Structure formats: C-alpha cells, structure tokens
C-alpha cells in the first residue's frame, strides 16, 4: 500500500510549508489526482486519517480533484478518458494516444 508513503509525503510537504509560512492551522489540503496515477483515493484518505489522528492535522480535510487523460484517435477525434477501458466515440478505435491523467499534486492549502 504505497498510499501510506504518499500520505506521509503530503504531511511532510505541509510541515515544510508550515515552517516557511508560520501558519497555525491547516483547514484543508486539495490534491489533484489523475485516473492513471495508480493511487487509490480511499486508501489514501484512510492512510492520511490514520497518520493525522491526534496530531496537528487531525481536523484537516483532504479534498481531491480528479483529472482524466485526453485521448487523440487516429481519426483526429479528441476525447476525455474516464475509465481504463475506452474507445473513440467517433470511430470506435481503442488505440488512441493518451496524454495526462497521471497527476498527483498538492494544488491548494487552506491555512490560518
């Protein structure tokens, strides 16, 4: 379960930012998480809650913005891929070129 180490890294990043900006409370952390990031959102939430229980981030809300890859088919149609199994809505091909959708970024901290 690599989500545990990802949750630890998120906390480390927030702690580093806390040292630089001297805030007292982090209300929320917003992540951008891609479909192809190989991260299970529920496992990440579970790991984050387990690691923050009883600590300074126990009340911090973990928000997730999902991103999806873009596909470009040989018929020149572009479309968003929302599942691991997809086909071009124009011609039905399953051999489109994919870009993006592997995001795993902290995009916002709400702090006080």
Secondary structure, 3 states (H helix, E strand, C coil): CCHHHHHHHHHHHHHHHHHHHCCCCEEEEEEEEECCCCCCHHHHHHHHHHHHCCCCCCCCEEEEEEECCEEECCCCCEEECCCCCCCCCCCCCCCCEEECCCCEEEEEEEEC
